[in-house]
Amino acid sequence: MIAPPRCLCCRAALGRAAAGPALCRGCTAEIDRAPGSRFRADAIDGGFAPLEYSGAGRRLVAALKFSRLLVVAELAAALIADRAPPAWLRAPVVPVPPAPARALRRGFDPAWELAAALERLTGARAAPLLRRRDRRHQRGRPRAQRLARAPRIAITGPAPSRVLLIDDVVTTGATIDASARALRRAGAERIAAVAIAAVPPRSGTGCDSRRGP
């Protein structure tokens, strides 16, 4: 009565506590109806997010990144495991690295939380192989600047031949692309990418999520 359970997505009060991640009926229905969003970047073989970066997808990303509701990573990992091409889920899971200042300020890394949750769910090894070499962050920068000045990303060791990159959200694809290029330089041959949500590609630029390692 003092602190009623709330929906992870829209923060509406729930009538009773849920057995798993708490979602209201409206958000559950919206997520269940979502067709998924394919995304692309030059250096990946395919990209898929179970949700578009709007509505419930945008709210879930915000709940993880800004409200520190880490249980959202468990829910997102379950959506990815259920809807992404099964072959992708057998590769090591590499989280996209955060901007150092942002990670320090938050005290956690959303992409690593997703990778660890997916490892627990599927058994695919989570491998934090990448790190950012610049201090810039992408949020708030115009699309043209994001694409023109991609993050500088380094790899800490040899890359597996097949990789599943994971991030919380994909907007322009610049960070995913920079991460994939670093992995390819280190030996990765087939790279797929997943996220909680993604901005749908413009007409004629879609990526077939069935194509993958």
Secondary structure, 3 states (H helix, E strand, C coil): CCCCCECCCCCCECCCCCCCCCCCHHHHHHHHHCCCEEECCCCCCEEEECEECCHHHHHHHHHHHCCCCCHHHHHHHHHHHHHCCHHHHHCCEEECCCCHHHHHHHCCCHHHHHHHHHHHHHCCCECCCEEECCCCCCCCCCHHHHHHCCCCEEECCCCCCEEEEEEEEECCCHHHHHHHHHHHHCCCCEEEEEEEEECCCCCCCCCCCCCCC
